[in-house]
């Protein structure tokens, strides 16, 4: 089963096991002396006989390889988005030299420290660790590999307690009336420039009336608008477990429907723009406003238009489940942070529910 060969100034040892003509185990290593090569081969042979070829073979698997295997396993079950695939690949690369049976909590902590030094925030780093944790926990049932999840679980628990990793605590930033007026004026000014291709006035208004993510707004097709039912279909909506094929039928309320008559049909898409170009156009306008007399607007993001639109739906009196039908949230608990209820909203809602009180 073992063979020892001299190759130049090194001794090459290989242990190989066949069963019914098929190689079920193979491992090799080079040593500076014949004695070291032979000793290693003999110990490995004994290990294979004692624990079995599968168990011993697992010992040589790296954490990175396991993550790659788990990525392939998930892709067989369902389509994955590009960001999910990229996240798996980059995390696999980071742990590509770490043997699975040698993984420690400290190695994971060291990785988090490196990512933090590179400028990654707690939420991003937690996302980076997700493929590692998932691959380790899925190893027994998905790949037939015994892996100890203790180092991963311990590291993640302690790093969360220290605040080094964790879910993002997003602050709800709303567009106020002064900022909206300034933005619309700046967008209108830019629309008159001959090199301007993106009508940010219409983009802004629809982003408020239909509070969806920027990438969803640029994917909406005219063919998916149902004028009779006043709805549209948004394809491949972001989801924690599935995105491809996750389509949603969304009601078009108020301006979200009437604005469609103002948007020119240039091609199959309602907004035939690159998402990054669209958000960049927003940021250029915002920065000009901030630099010419309104510094408070400097921290406003395009995504805050979604926050503003969702909040306005609550101000209009819609319930959480009704707002979710527009915003696309599958977790209603996430919408509670948008319910900035004002006293006048409570009065309006009460009057709508109790018209006899108003009449009296």
N, C-alpha and C positions, 0 to 999 in steps of 0.2 A: 504493500500500500504506500510506502514511503520510498522516495528516490532522492539521492544526494549526488549532485554534479558540481564540478568545479567550472566556474565561468570567469576567466581572467584571474584576478586576485581575490575573488569572492567565491563562497560556497553556496550553491542554490539548493534549498531543501523544499520538497513538495510532498504533500500528503493528499492522496486522491483515493476516493472510494466509489466503486461501481456496484450497482445492484441491477441484475438482469440486463446488463449491457449499457445501463444509463449511469452517467456520473451524478451522484447525489451529494457528493462533498468534494471540494477541492480548495486547498489553501497552500500558499507558498511564501517563502521568505528567504532573504539572502543574509549570510553571516560571514565574518572575516576568517573564521576557522572551520575546519571540517567537524571538529568535536562539538562546537556550538550548534552547527546545523543538525548533526545527528541527534544531539540531546533534545533539541526543540522538536524534531520530527517524532521522536519516541514518545515524548510527553503528550504531543497532540494526538498521536495514535491511541494512546491510552484514554485520553479524554473522549475521543470519538466513540470508542468501544463502550465506555462507561455511560456517557450521557446521550449518545445517539448523534448521527450526523446533522440532523435538523437543529438540535439545540446548540451544538458547537458552531454551526454555520452562522447562527444568529449573532453569535458573539462578535463577529467581524463587521456587522452592519453599523454604519454611522447614523447619527441622528438625522443628518441631512438626507441620506438615502431613504430613511423611513418616511420623512416628510414628502419626498418625491413620490414614493410608493402610495402614500395616502392621497396625494393630489390625483394620481392616476385612478385610484379607486373611486374617489368622489366623481370624477369626470365620467366614469362608467355609469354612475347612478343618475346624474343630472347635469345639464349644462352649467358651466360656471362663468362668471363675468371676468373680464380682463384684469380688474384690480385684485380679485381674489386669487387668480392664477399667479399674478406677479408677486403678491404677498407671500404665497407659498414658496415660490422660487427663490426670493431674496432671503427668507428665513432659512431655507434649506442650505443655501450657500454659506450662511453665517455659521451653521453647525455641521458643515460637510466633513470636518476632520475629527469630530468628536464621536468616539465609539459609543454605541447605545448603552452598553453595560458599564460604561465609565462616566456617564452623564451625572453631574452633581448640581446641587442648588447654587453653588458658588459660580459655576460656569454660566448659569442662566443669569445670575446677578451681574456678573462681569459684562455680559452681553447688553443688559439694560443700561449699565453705566456708560458703555461705549455709544449706544444709541442716544442717550441723553446728551453726551458730549458733542454728538453730531447735530444736535438741535431738535431732536424729536421730542414731542410732548408725551405726557403720560398716556393719553388715549391712543396715540399712534403706536407707542411701544407695546401697549396691551394688545393691540391688533396684530402686531408682529409676532407676539408670543402665541397667538391663537392657533396657527397651524402646528406649532410644536406640541402644544397641549392636546390638540385633537388627534394628532398622529400617535402620540404615546398611549392615550386612552383607547384608541381604536385598534392598536396593534394586535391584541389577542384575537378579537373576533373578525377583523378585516383582513389580517395578514398571517395569522397563525404564529405570531411572534410574541414571546413573553417579554414585556417591558414593565419596569417598575415606575409607576407614575409619582411616587413619593417626592423625588427631587423637584419635579415640575410644580406639583401642588404646593409644596412648602415654599418654594421661591416666589410663586405668584401670590400666595397668602401674605408673606412678609413684605413683599414689595408694595402690595396694595396698602398694607397698614402704614408703611413709611411714606406713602403718597407718590412713590416713584412711577407707578402705573395706575391706571384707573379710567373709568369712563369720563368723557368730556362733560363739563358742567357748562352747558351753553347758556349764555345770557341773552334774553330776549331784547333785541334792539329794534325799536320801531321808528319809522319815518314820520317826523312831525310835519305839520302843515307848512311851516316856513321852508323846511328842507324839500318838501315835495314841489313847492312853487319854484324854488331855485333850480331843481333838477329838470323840471319840465321846460323851463325857460332856456336852460343850457342845451337840452336835447333839441329843442326847436331851432335854436341858433345853429347847431351842428347839422341839422337836417337840410339847411339851406346851402351847405357847403357842397360843391360839385363832386368831391371825392367821398362823401359820406354814403355808404351803402346800407347801413343798418338804421332803420327807423326806430330810434330808442324811445320816442314818445309812445308809440304803439306797444313796444315791448314792455315799457314800464307800466302802462295802464293795464295790460293783460296780466302781467306778473302779479299785480295787486288783486285784480278781480278773480284770477285763477291762480291761487297761491301754490304753485308747484315748483319743483326744482328746475334750475336753469337747463339742465340736460334733458329734462322731460318736455319743456316748452319748445325746444328746437327739434324734438322728434315727432311732434304732433303733425298728422297729415290731414289735409282737407277731406280726404276720402273717409276719414274716421269720425267726421262730424255728422251727427244725426239732427238735422234742422227741425224735424217734426217733434222729436222727444226732447230737444234742447240738451243733448249730451254729446260727449266725444269719448273716444277710446284712447287711452294713453298706453303705449306698448312698453313692455319690459321694465316695469316699475321697480325701483329699488326695494329689496327685501332682504332681511338678515340671513335667510337660507336659500332663497331662490329669486332669480331676477329674470333670466331668459324665459319668455313665455308668460311672465306675470303681468297680464294686461288688466286694466281697470276701466270701467265705464264711469265717467265723471259727469255730474250735472253742471250745466253752464248757467250760472245764476247772474241776473242783472247785467252789468257791463261785460261780463265774460262772454255773453251771447251777442249783445248788440255791437261789441267791438269787432266782431268777425266781418261785419259789413264794411268796416273802414280799412281792413287789411287787404292789400292787393294780392291777388293770386299769381305769384311769380313762378311757382312750380308746385310740386306735390306737397311741400311742407308749408305750414302756416308761417313759420319763421325760418326761412331757408338760410340760416346763418350758422357758422361754426360757434359752438357754445363758448369756447374760450374767447373768441373775437367779440362776442356779444357782451360778456362780463367785463372784458377789457375796455370796451367802449363806455360802459357804465362807470368804471373806475377812473377813466380819463376825465369824464365830465365831473365826477365827484371831486377829484383832486383840483381841478380848475376852480370849482366853487370854494373849496377849502382854502385855496391860496389867494382868493380875491375877496375875502371878507367874512367867510363863514367857517372858521376852523373846526367847529363842533361836528361838522359832517364828515370829517376825515376818516372816522372809524366805521362808517356805514358800508356794508357789503351788499352785493346783489342779493344774497340769500336772505337779507333782512327784509326784502320786499315780500318774501314768503311769510316771514314772521308777522309783518304788518297786515297782510291780507287775511291770514288765519285769525288774527286778533279781531279784525273788523267783522268777520263772520260771527264771532261770539258777541260782539257789541250789537250786532243786528238782531240777536236773540236766538240764533240757532243752537241746538243742543250738541253735545259732544259727538254723538253718532252721526249727526247731520253734517257737522264740520268735517268729520273724518271721511265722509263720502266725497267731499271736494278736495281735501288736502292729500288723501291717500294714506293717512296713518292707519296702520293695522293695530297698533297698541294705543288704545284710547287714553291710557295713563299719561302718555307723552303729551297729550293735548291739554292736560290740566294746567301746565305752565303758561298757556296762552290765554287763560280765562282771567284777563285783567278787568274784573267787573268794577264798573264805576257806579256811584249812587244813582245817576240818571238812567243807567241801563236797567237797574232793578225796578225803578219806578215805571219805565216804559214796558218792561216785561209784565209787571203786576197789572198795569192798566189794560194790556192786551188780553190777559187772562181773566180780568174782572171788569168788563166794560160797564157793568151796573154801578160800580163804585165811582167811576169817572162821571157818569151821568148824574149821579146824586150830587 
